[in-house]
Amino acid sequence: MLKTTKTIVGSLAIALLATPSAASAQSWQCAPFARVFSGIKLFGAAASWWNQAVGKYTQGSTPRPGSVLVFKALSSMRSGHVATVTKIVSDRVIKVTHANWSIINGHRGQVERDVTVVDASDGNDWSKVKVWYAPIGKVGIKAFPVYGFIYDGKAAAGKVAEAAKAAVSEVKDAAASVTDAAAKTAIGA
């Protein structure tokens, strides 16, 4: 029962992320969001994911859809940051989906979908990046150091779509059950 409840709760969270207004109402830290969104099962501070991934996941400096970009910790970003790659635009531009980066409507913790990240490294090695920042409506001027990308094997790119599809199906089934129960209650069954 507990496993089923956790599965439903996780599925509902993913389904809520598929709805723009619901996602913006959520308050997320980057690491828990990236774990749910990417399927990469690492925990703790975002910057610690890089070392945690050793022996569990492959790592590299080339972005791939479904991979997680790991930012190093800085004085201004003590826990680092993680973002899931959703699209490769060019050899130096990608799109990511992440949480708790920009201040949106006066609040942090918002989910941002398919935002631009630019390779700002001198050697085109993705060791520094600039990230789209909502308050200014464009890619920021600060270059953030990153460790690289954590990959989840061949299935990483498809996991997000499969999980979202399954969650939507479960939400529809749950909604149908609620509707049926409400109808039975209304007619006194």
PyMOL CGO cylinders between C-alpha atoms (Angstrom):
from pymol import cmd
from pymol.cgo import CYLINDER

trace = [
    CYLINDER, 0.00, 0.00, 0.00, 2.79, 2.43, 0.96, 0.3, 1, 1, 1, 1, 1, 1,
    CYLINDER, 2.79, 2.43, 0.96, 4.65, 1.67, -2.29, 0.3, 1, 1, 1, 1, 1, 1,
    CYLINDER, 4.65, 1.67, -2.29, 1.47, 2.31, -4.31, 0.3, 1, 1, 1, 1, 1, 1,
    CYLINDER, 1.47, 2.31, -4.31, 0.87, 5.58, -2.45, 0.3, 1, 1, 1, 1, 1, 1,
    CYLINDER, 0.87, 5.58, -2.45, 4.45, 6.73, -3.12, 0.3, 1, 1, 1, 1, 1, 1,
    CYLINDER, 4.45, 6.73, -3.12, 4.09, 5.80, -6.78, 0.3, 1, 1, 1, 1, 1, 1,
    CYLINDER, 4.09, 5.80, -6.78, 0.84, 7.76, -7.09, 0.3, 1, 1, 1, 1, 1, 1,
    CYLINDER, 0.84, 7.76, -7.09, 2.29, 10.78, -5.29, 0.3, 1, 1, 1, 1, 1, 1,
    CYLINDER, 2.29, 10.78, -5.29, 5.38, 10.74, -7.52, 0.3, 1, 1, 1, 1, 1, 1,
    CYLINDER, 5.38, 10.74, -7.52, 3.23, 10.36, -10.61, 0.3, 1, 1, 1, 1, 1, 1,
    CYLINDER, 3.23, 10.36, -10.61, 0.98, 13.22, -9.56, 0.3, 1, 1, 1, 1, 1, 1,
    CYLINDER, 0.98, 13.22, -9.56, 4.04, 15.44, -9.00, 0.3, 1, 1, 1, 1, 1, 1,
    CYLINDER, 4.04, 15.44, -9.00, 5.26, 14.72, -12.51, 0.3, 1, 1, 1, 1, 1, 1,
    CYLINDER, 5.26, 14.72, -12.51, 1.78, 15.25, -13.94, 0.3, 1, 1, 1, 1, 1, 1,
    CYLINDER, 1.78, 15.25, -13.94, 1.53, 18.59, -12.17, 0.3, 1, 1, 1, 1, 1, 1,
    CYLINDER, 1.53, 18.59, -12.17, 4.79, 19.61, -13.80, 0.3, 1, 1, 1, 1, 1, 1,
    CYLINDER, 4.79, 19.61, -13.80, 3.19, 19.07, -17.19, 0.3, 1, 1, 1, 1, 1, 1,
    CYLINDER, 3.19, 19.07, -17.19, 0.76, 21.90, -16.42, 0.3, 1, 1, 1, 1, 1, 1,
    CYLINDER, 0.76, 21.90, -16.42, 2.40, 25.35, -16.56, 0.3, 1, 1, 1, 1, 1, 1,
    CYLINDER, 2.40, 25.35, -16.56, 0.18, 26.98, -13.95, 0.3, 1, 1, 1, 1, 1, 1,
    CYLINDER, 0.18, 26.98, -13.95, 0.53, 24.08, -11.52, 0.3, 1, 1, 1, 1, 1, 1,
    CYLINDER, 0.53, 24.08, -11.52, 4.30, 23.95, -11.94, 0.3, 1, 1, 1, 1, 1, 1,
    CYLINDER, 4.30, 23.95, -11.94, 4.67, 27.64, -11.20, 0.3, 1, 1, 1, 1, 1, 1,
    CYLINDER, 4.67, 27.64, -11.20, 2.61, 27.18, -8.03, 0.3, 1, 1, 1, 1, 1, 1,
    CYLINDER, 2.61, 27.18, -8.03, 4.99, 24.45, -6.81, 0.3, 1, 1, 1, 1, 1, 1,
    CYLINDER, 4.99, 24.45, -6.81, 8.05, 25.33, -4.77, 0.3, 1, 1, 1, 1, 1, 1,
    CYLINDER, 8.05, 25.33, -4.77, 10.99, 23.08, -5.57, 0.3, 1, 1, 1, 1, 1, 1,
    CYLINDER, 10.99, 23.08, -5.57, 14.66, 22.87, -4.71, 0.3, 1, 1, 1, 1, 1, 1,
    CYLINDER, 14.66, 22.87, -4.71, 16.78, 21.97, -7.74, 0.3, 1, 1, 1, 1, 1, 1,
    CYLINDER, 16.78, 21.97, -7.74, 18.03, 18.56, -6.55, 0.3, 1, 1, 1, 1, 1, 1,
    CYLINDER, 18.03, 18.56, -6.55, 14.69, 16.93, -5.67, 0.3, 1, 1, 1, 1, 1, 1,
    CYLINDER, 14.69, 16.93, -5.67, 13.19, 18.30, -8.88, 0.3, 1, 1, 1, 1, 1, 1,
    CYLINDER, 13.19, 18.30, -8.88, 16.08, 16.99, -11.01, 0.3, 1, 1, 1, 1, 1, 1,
    CYLINDER, 16.08, 16.99, -11.01, 15.80, 13.58, -9.32, 0.3, 1, 1, 1, 1, 1, 1,
    CYLINDER, 15.80, 13.58, -9.32, 12.09, 13.32, -10.17, 0.3, 1, 1, 1, 1, 1, 1,
    CYLINDER, 12.09, 13.32, -10.17, 12.42, 14.85, -13.63, 0.3, 1, 1, 1, 1, 1, 1,
    CYLINDER, 12.42, 14.85, -13.63, 15.56, 12.99, -14.79, 0.3, 1, 1, 1, 1, 1, 1,
    CYLINDER, 15.56, 12.99, -14.79, 15.16, 9.68, -12.99, 0.3, 1, 1, 1, 1, 1, 1,
    CYLINDER, 15.16, 9.68, -12.99, 18.74, 9.90, -11.72, 0.3, 1, 1, 1, 1, 1, 1,
    CYLINDER, 18.74, 9.90, -11.72, 18.61, 8.67, -8.14, 0.3, 1, 1, 1, 1, 1, 1,
    CYLINDER, 18.61, 8.67, -8.14, 21.14, 10.82, -6.30, 0.3, 1, 1, 1, 1, 1, 1,
    CYLINDER, 21.14, 10.82, -6.30, 20.52, 12.75, -3.09, 0.3, 1, 1, 1, 1, 1, 1,
    CYLINDER, 20.52, 12.75, -3.09, 21.90, 15.63, -1.06, 0.3, 1, 1, 1, 1, 1, 1,
    CYLINDER, 21.90, 15.63, -1.06, 23.38, 18.94, -2.14, 0.3, 1, 1, 1, 1, 1, 1,
    CYLINDER, 23.38, 18.94, -2.14, 23.40, 19.43, -5.90, 0.3, 1, 1, 1, 1, 1, 1,
    CYLINDER, 23.40, 19.43, -5.90, 27.19, 19.86, -6.14, 0.3, 1, 1, 1, 1, 1, 1,
    CYLINDER, 27.19, 19.86, -6.14, 27.69, 16.53, -4.35, 0.3, 1, 1, 1, 1, 1, 1,
    CYLINDER, 27.69, 16.53, -4.35, 25.92, 14.68, -7.17, 0.3, 1, 1, 1, 1, 1, 1,
    CYLINDER, 25.92, 14.68, -7.17, 29.09, 14.66, -9.27, 0.3, 1, 1, 1, 1, 1, 1,
    CYLINDER, 29.09, 14.66, -9.27, 31.08, 12.57, -6.78, 0.3, 1, 1, 1, 1, 1, 1,
    CYLINDER, 31.08, 12.57, -6.78, 28.05, 10.47, -5.85, 0.3, 1, 1, 1, 1, 1, 1,
    CYLINDER, 28.05, 10.47, -5.85, 27.60, 9.49, -9.50, 0.3, 1, 1, 1, 1, 1, 1,
    CYLINDER, 27.60, 9.49, -9.50, 31.03, 7.83, -9.71, 0.3, 1, 1, 1, 1, 1, 1,
    CYLINDER, 31.03, 7.83, -9.71, 30.45, 4.09, -10.22, 0.3, 1, 1, 1, 1, 1, 1,
    CYLINDER, 30.45, 4.09, -10.22, 26.67, 4.52, -10.47, 0.3, 1, 1, 1, 1, 1, 1,
    CYLINDER, 26.67, 4.52, -10.47, 26.25, 6.61, -13.62, 0.3, 1, 1, 1, 1, 1, 1,
    CYLINDER, 26.25, 6.61, -13.62, 28.49, 7.58, -16.49, 0.3, 1, 1, 1, 1, 1, 1,
    CYLINDER, 28.49, 7.58, -16.49, 29.72, 11.15, -16.62, 0.3, 1, 1, 1, 1, 1, 1,
    CYLINDER, 29.72, 11.15, -16.62, 31.16, 13.44, -19.25, 0.3, 1, 1, 1, 1, 1, 1,
    CYLINDER, 31.16, 13.44, -19.25, 31.49, 16.88, -20.73, 0.3, 1, 1, 1, 1, 1, 1,
    CYLINDER, 31.49, 16.88, -20.73, 29.07, 16.47, -23.64, 0.3, 1, 1, 1, 1, 1, 1,
    CYLINDER, 29.07, 16.47, -23.64, 25.41, 17.36, -23.11, 0.3, 1, 1, 1, 1, 1, 1,
    CYLINDER, 25.41, 17.36, -23.11, 22.80, 14.72, -23.97, 0.3, 1, 1, 1, 1, 1, 1,
    CYLINDER, 22.80, 14.72, -23.97, 19.01, 14.90, -23.61, 0.3, 1, 1, 1, 1, 1, 1,
    CYLINDER, 19.01, 14.90, -23.61, 18.06, 13.50, -20.21, 0.3, 1, 1, 1, 1, 1, 1,
    CYLINDER, 18.06, 13.50, -20.21, 21.49, 14.11, -18.68, 0.3, 1, 1, 1, 1, 1, 1,
    CYLINDER, 21.49, 14.11, -18.68, 21.90, 16.25, -15.58, 0.3, 1, 1, 1, 1, 1, 1,
    CYLINDER, 21.90, 16.25, -15.58, 24.23, 19.25, -15.67, 0.3, 1, 1, 1, 1, 1, 1,
    CYLINDER, 24.23, 19.25, -15.67, 25.99, 19.63, -12.29, 0.3, 1, 1, 1, 1, 1, 1,
    CYLINDER, 25.99, 19.63, -12.29, 27.10, 23.11, -11.20, 0.3, 1, 1, 1, 1, 1, 1,
    CYLINDER, 27.10, 23.11, -11.20, 29.94, 23.55, -8.72, 0.3, 1, 1, 1, 1, 1, 1,
    CYLINDER, 29.94, 23.55, -8.72, 29.27, 25.13, -5.33, 0.3, 1, 1, 1, 1, 1, 1,
    CYLINDER, 29.27, 25.13, -5.33, 30.19, 28.81, -5.02, 0.3, 1, 1, 1, 1, 1, 1,
    CYLINDER, 30.19, 28.81, -5.02, 29.91, 31.34, -2.22, 0.3, 1, 1, 1, 1, 1, 1,
    CYLINDER, 29.91, 31.34, -2.22, 26.79, 32.69, -3.97, 0.3, 1, 1, 1, 1, 1, 1,
    CYLINDER, 26.79, 32.69, -3.97, 25.45, 29.17, -4.62, 0.3, 1, 1, 1, 1, 1, 1,
    CYLINDER, 25.45, 29.17, -4.62, 26.63, 27.08, -1.65, 0.3, 1, 1, 1, 1, 1, 1,
    CYLINDER, 26.63, 27.08, -1.65, 24.91, 23.85, -2.63, 0.3, 1, 1, 1, 1, 1, 1,
    CYLINDER, 24.91, 23.85, -2.63, 25.65, 24.08, -6.35, 0.3, 1, 1, 1, 1, 1, 1,
    CYLINDER, 25.65, 24.08, -6.35, 22.83, 23.47, -8.80, 0.3, 1, 1, 1, 1, 1, 1,
    CYLINDER, 22.83, 23.47, -8.80, 21.52, 20.73, -11.08, 0.3, 1, 1, 1, 1, 1, 1,
    CYLINDER, 21.52, 20.73, -11.08, 19.48, 21.02, -14.28, 0.3, 1, 1, 1, 1, 1, 1,
    CYLINDER, 19.48, 21.02, -14.28, 18.18, 18.38, -16.69, 0.3, 1, 1, 1, 1, 1, 1,
    CYLINDER, 18.18, 18.38, -16.69, 19.05, 18.73, -20.37, 0.3, 1, 1, 1, 1, 1, 1,
    CYLINDER, 19.05, 18.73, -20.37, 15.92, 18.70, -22.53, 0.3, 1, 1, 1, 1, 1, 1,
    CYLINDER, 15.92, 18.70, -22.53, 17.31, 19.68, -25.94, 0.3, 1, 1, 1, 1, 1, 1,
    CYLINDER, 17.31, 19.68, -25.94, 20.56, 20.18, -27.80, 0.3, 1, 1, 1, 1, 1, 1,
    CYLINDER, 20.56, 20.18, -27.80, 20.34, 23.38, -29.86, 0.3, 1, 1, 1, 1, 1, 1,
    CYLINDER, 20.34, 23.38, -29.86, 23.96, 23.51, -31.10, 0.3, 1, 1, 1, 1, 1, 1,
    CYLINDER, 23.96, 23.51, -31.10, 27.43, 22.50, -29.94, 0.3, 1, 1, 1, 1, 1, 1,
    CYLINDER, 27.43, 22.50, -29.94, 27.44, 25.45, -27.50, 0.3, 1, 1, 1, 1, 1, 1,
    CYLINDER, 27.44, 25.45, -27.50, 23.74, 25.91, -26.67, 0.3, 1, 1, 1, 1, 1, 1,
    CYLINDER, 23.74, 25.91, -26.67, 21.33, 23.58, -24.89, 0.3, 1, 1, 1, 1, 1, 1,
    CYLINDER, 21.33, 23.58, -24.89, 17.91, 23.82, -23.26, 0.3, 1, 1, 1, 1, 1, 1,
    CYLINDER, 17.91, 23.82, -23.26, 17.38, 22.65, -19.69, 0.3, 1, 1, 1, 1, 1, 1,
    CYLINDER, 17.38, 22.65, -19.69, 14.48, 22.24, -17.33, 0.3, 1, 1, 1, 1, 1, 1,
    CYLINDER, 14.48, 22.24, -17.33, 15.28, 23.05, -13.72, 0.3, 1, 1, 1, 1, 1, 1,
    CYLINDER, 15.28, 23.05, -13.72, 13.93, 24.47, -10.49, 0.3, 1, 1, 1, 1, 1, 1,
    CYLINDER, 13.93, 24.47, -10.49, 14.88, 27.24, -8.09, 0.3, 1, 1, 1, 1, 1, 1,
    CYLINDER, 14.88, 27.24, -8.09, 17.07, 29.32, -10.41, 0.3, 1, 1, 1, 1, 1, 1,
    CYLINDER, 17.07, 29.32, -10.41, 15.21, 32.51, -11.28, 0.3, 1, 1, 1, 1, 1, 1,
    CYLINDER, 15.21, 32.51, -11.28, 13.07, 34.70, -9.09, 0.3, 1, 1, 1, 1, 1, 1,
    CYLINDER, 13.07, 34.70, -9.09, 9.64, 34.55, -10.73, 0.3, 1, 1, 1, 1, 1, 1,
    CYLINDER, 9.64, 34.55, -10.73, 6.73, 36.63, -9.45, 0.3, 1, 1, 1, 1, 1, 1,
    CYLINDER, 6.73, 36.63, -9.45, 8.84, 37.50, -6.43, 0.3, 1, 1, 1, 1, 1, 1,
    CYLINDER, 8.84, 37.50, -6.43, 9.55, 33.88, -5.44, 0.3, 1, 1, 1, 1, 1, 1,
    CYLINDER, 9.55, 33.88, -5.44, 12.28, 31.30, -5.83, 0.3, 1, 1, 1, 1, 1, 1,
    CYLINDER, 12.28, 31.30, -5.83, 11.56, 27.59, -6.17, 0.3, 1, 1, 1, 1, 1, 1,
    CYLINDER, 11.56, 27.59, -6.17, 9.82, 27.87, -9.53, 0.3, 1, 1, 1, 1, 1, 1,
    CYLINDER, 9.82, 27.87, -9.53, 10.23, 25.34, -12.33, 0.3, 1, 1, 1, 1, 1, 1,
    CYLINDER, 10.23, 25.34, -12.33, 11.56, 26.72, -15.60, 0.3, 1, 1, 1, 1, 1, 1,
    CYLINDER, 11.56, 26.72, -15.60, 11.15, 24.65, -18.76, 0.3, 1, 1, 1, 1, 1, 1,
    CYLINDER, 11.15, 24.65, -18.76, 13.44, 24.56, -21.76, 0.3, 1, 1, 1, 1, 1, 1,
    CYLINDER, 13.44, 24.56, -21.76, 15.55, 27.55, -20.80, 0.3, 1, 1, 1, 1, 1, 1,
    CYLINDER, 15.55, 27.55, -20.80, 18.75, 28.39, -22.64, 0.3, 1, 1, 1, 1, 1, 1,
    CYLINDER, 18.75, 28.39, -22.64, 22.17, 27.45, -21.30, 0.3, 1, 1, 1, 1, 1, 1,
    CYLINDER, 22.17, 27.45, -21.30, 25.26, 28.58, -23.21, 0.3, 1, 1, 1, 1, 1, 1,
    CYLINDER, 25.26, 28.58, -23.21, 28.72, 27.01, -23.04, 0.3, 1, 1, 1, 1, 1, 1,
    CYLINDER, 28.72, 27.01, -23.04, 30.89, 29.93, -21.89, 0.3, 1, 1, 1, 1, 1, 1,
    CYLINDER, 30.89, 29.93, -21.89, 34.16, 27.98, -21.58, 0.3, 1, 1, 1, 1, 1, 1,
    CYLINDER, 34.16, 27.98, -21.58, 37.22, 29.03, -23.55, 0.3, 1, 1, 1, 1, 1, 1,
    CYLINDER, 37.22, 29.03, -23.55, 37.83, 25.48, -24.76, 0.3, 1, 1, 1, 1, 1, 1,
    CYLINDER, 37.83, 25.48, -24.76, 34.25, 24.60, -25.75, 0.3, 1, 1, 1, 1, 1, 1,
    CYLINDER, 34.25, 24.60, -25.75, 34.28, 21.93, -23.03, 0.3, 1, 1, 1, 1, 1, 1,
    CYLINDER, 34.28, 21.93, -23.03, 31.20, 22.92, -21.03, 0.3, 1, 1, 1, 1, 1, 1,
    CYLINDER, 31.20, 22.92, -21.03, 33.29, 23.72, -17.93, 0.3, 1, 1, 1, 1, 1, 1,
    CYLINDER, 33.29, 23.72, -17.93, 31.54, 27.13, -17.55, 0.3, 1, 1, 1, 1, 1, 1,
    CYLINDER, 31.54, 27.13, -17.55, 28.02, 28.07, -18.54, 0.3, 1, 1, 1, 1, 1, 1,
    CYLINDER, 28.02, 28.07, -18.54, 25.73, 31.08, -18.70, 0.3, 1, 1, 1, 1, 1, 1,
    CYLINDER, 25.73, 31.08, -18.70, 22.06, 30.50, -17.90, 0.3, 1, 1, 1, 1, 1, 1,
    CYLINDER, 22.06, 30.50, -17.90, 18.83, 32.23, -18.95, 0.3, 1, 1, 1, 1, 1, 1,
    CYLINDER, 18.83, 32.23, -18.95, 17.55, 34.30, -16.04, 0.3, 1, 1, 1, 1, 1, 1,
    CYLINDER, 17.55, 34.30, -16.04, 13.87, 35.26, -15.89, 0.3, 1, 1, 1, 1, 1, 1,
    CYLINDER, 13.87, 35.26, -15.89, 14.19, 38.67, -14.16, 0.3, 1, 1, 1, 1, 1, 1,
    CYLINDER, 14.19, 38.67, -14.16, 16.26, 40.04, -17.06, 0.3, 1, 1, 1, 1, 1, 1,
    CYLINDER, 16.26, 40.04, -17.06, 14.57, 37.96, -19.76, 0.3, 1, 1, 1, 1, 1, 1,
    CYLINDER, 14.57, 37.96, -19.76, 17.79, 36.69, -21.31, 0.3, 1, 1, 1, 1, 1, 1,
    CYLINDER, 17.79, 36.69, -21.31, 20.95, 34.69, -20.65, 0.3, 1, 1, 1, 1, 1, 1,
    CYLINDER, 20.95, 34.69, -20.65, 22.83, 36.19, -17.74, 0.3, 1, 1, 1, 1, 1, 1,
    CYLINDER, 22.83, 36.19, -17.74, 26.34, 37.63, -17.97, 0.3, 1, 1, 1, 1, 1, 1,
    CYLINDER, 26.34, 37.63, -17.97, 27.89, 35.53, -15.16, 0.3, 1, 1, 1, 1, 1, 1,
    CYLINDER, 27.89, 35.53, -15.16, 29.59, 32.28, -16.18, 0.3, 1, 1, 1, 1, 1, 1,
    CYLINDER, 29.59, 32.28, -16.18, 29.10, 29.49, -13.63, 0.3, 1, 1, 1, 1, 1, 1,
    CYLINDER, 29.10, 29.49, -13.63, 31.65, 26.66, -13.28, 0.3, 1, 1, 1, 1, 1, 1,
    CYLINDER, 31.65, 26.66, -13.28, 30.23, 23.17, -13.77, 0.3, 1, 1, 1, 1, 1, 1,
    CYLINDER, 30.23, 23.17, -13.77, 31.54, 19.63, -13.27, 0.3, 1, 1, 1, 1, 1, 1,
    CYLINDER, 31.54, 19.63, -13.27, 29.83, 18.25, -16.36, 0.3, 1, 1, 1, 1, 1, 1,
    CYLINDER, 29.83, 18.25, -16.36, 26.93, 15.95, -17.20, 0.3, 1, 1, 1, 1, 1, 1,
    CYLINDER, 26.93, 15.95, -17.20, 25.65, 12.82, -15.49, 0.3, 1, 1, 1, 1, 1, 1,
    CYLINDER, 25.65, 12.82, -15.49, 24.12, 10.30, -17.89, 0.3, 1, 1, 1, 1, 1, 1,
    CYLINDER, 24.12, 10.30, -17.89, 21.59, 7.62, -17.08, 0.3, 1, 1, 1, 1, 1, 1,
    CYLINDER, 21.59, 7.62, -17.08, 22.38, 5.18, -19.86, 0.3, 1, 1, 1, 1, 1, 1,
    CYLINDER, 22.38, 5.18, -19.86, 20.33, 4.82, -23.05, 0.3, 1, 1, 1, 1, 1, 1,
    CYLINDER, 20.33, 4.82, -23.05, 16.99, 5.19, -21.34, 0.3, 1, 1, 1, 1, 1, 1,
    CYLINDER, 16.99, 5.19, -21.34, 17.55, 8.66, -19.86, 0.3, 1, 1, 1, 1, 1, 1,
    CYLINDER, 17.55, 8.66, -19.86, 16.09, 10.67, -22.73, 0.3, 1, 1, 1, 1, 1, 1,
    CYLINDER, 16.09, 10.67, -22.73, 12.95, 8.55, -22.88, 0.3, 1, 1, 1, 1, 1, 1,
    CYLINDER, 12.95, 8.55, -22.88, 12.36, 8.32, -19.13, 0.3, 1, 1, 1, 1, 1, 1,
    CYLINDER, 12.36, 8.32, -19.13, 10.96, 11.81, -18.80, 0.3, 1, 1, 1, 1, 1, 1,
    CYLINDER, 10.96, 11.81, -18.80, 8.41, 11.28, -21.57, 0.3, 1, 1, 1, 1, 1, 1,
    CYLINDER, 8.41, 11.28, -21.57, 7.46, 7.80, -20.33, 0.3, 1, 1, 1, 1, 1, 1,
    CYLINDER, 7.46, 7.80, -20.33, 7.06, 8.98, -16.73, 0.3, 1, 1, 1, 1, 1, 1,
    CYLINDER, 7.06, 8.98, -16.73, 4.95, 11.96, -17.77, 0.3, 1, 1, 1, 1, 1, 1,
    CYLINDER, 4.95, 11.96, -17.77, 2.75, 9.79, -19.99, 0.3, 1, 1, 1, 1, 1, 1,
    CYLINDER, 2.75, 9.79, -19.99, 2.25, 7.24, -17.21, 0.3, 1, 1, 1, 1, 1, 1,
    CYLINDER, 2.25, 7.24, -17.21, 1.52, 10.00, -14.68, 0.3, 1, 1, 1, 1, 1, 1,
    CYLINDER, 1.52, 10.00, -14.68, -1.06, 11.62, -16.93, 0.3, 1, 1, 1, 1, 1, 1,
    CYLINDER, -1.06, 11.62, -16.93, -2.73, 8.24, -17.41, 0.3, 1, 1, 1, 1, 1, 1,
    CYLINDER, -2.73, 8.24, -17.41, -2.78, 7.63, -13.63, 0.3, 1, 1, 1, 1, 1, 1,
    CYLINDER, -2.78, 7.63, -13.63, -4.16, 11.12, -12.98, 0.3, 1, 1, 1, 1, 1, 1,
    CYLINDER, -4.16, 11.12, -12.98, -6.90, 10.56, -15.56, 0.3, 1, 1, 1, 1, 1, 1,
    CYLINDER, -6.90, 10.56, -15.56, -7.77, 7.22, -13.93, 0.3, 1, 1, 1, 1, 1, 1,
    CYLINDER, -7.77, 7.22, -13.93, -7.80, 8.81, -10.48, 0.3, 1, 1, 1, 1, 1, 1,
    CYLINDER, -7.80, 8.81, -10.48, -9.96, 11.69, -11.74, 0.3, 1, 1, 1, 1, 1, 1,
    CYLINDER, -9.96, 11.69, -11.74, -12.39, 9.22, -13.29, 0.3, 1, 1, 1, 1, 1, 1,
    CYLINDER, -12.39, 9.22, -13.29, -12.60, 7.35, -9.98, 0.3, 1, 1, 1, 1, 1, 1,
    CYLINDER, -12.60, 7.35, -9.98, -13.29, 10.57, -8.08, 0.3, 1, 1, 1, 1, 1, 1,
    CYLINDER, -13.29, 10.57, -8.08, -15.90, 11.60, -10.63, 0.3, 1, 1, 1, 1, 1, 1,
    CYLINDER, -15.90, 11.60, -10.63, -17.57, 8.17, -10.37, 0.3, 1, 1, 1, 1, 1, 1,
    CYLINDER, -17.57, 8.17, -10.37, -17.54, 8.32, -6.57, 0.3, 1, 1, 1, 1, 1, 1,
    CYLINDER, -17.54, 8.32, -6.57, -18.97, 11.84, -6.60, 0.3, 1, 1, 1, 1, 1, 1,
    CYLINDER, -18.97, 11.84, -6.60, -21.72, 10.80, -9.00, 0.3, 1, 1, 1, 1, 1, 1,
    CYLINDER, -21.72, 10.80, -9.00, -22.64, 7.81, -6.81, 0.3, 1, 1, 1, 1, 1, 1,
    CYLINDER, -22.64, 7.81, -6.81, -22.72, 10.05, -3.74, 0.3, 1, 1, 1, 1, 1, 1,
    CYLINDER, -22.72, 10.05, -3.74, -24.89, 12.60, -5.53, 0.3, 1, 1, 1, 1, 1, 1,
    CYLINDER, -24.89, 12.60, -5.53, -27.48, 10.00, -6.51, 0.3, 1, 1, 1, 1, 1, 1,
    CYLINDER, -27.48, 10.00, -6.51, -27.37, 8.35, -3.10, 0.3, 1, 1, 1, 1, 1, 1,
    CYLINDER, -27.37, 8.35, -3.10, -25.79, 5.07, -4.19, 0.3, 1, 1, 1, 1, 1, 1,
]
cmd.load_cgo(trace, "trace")
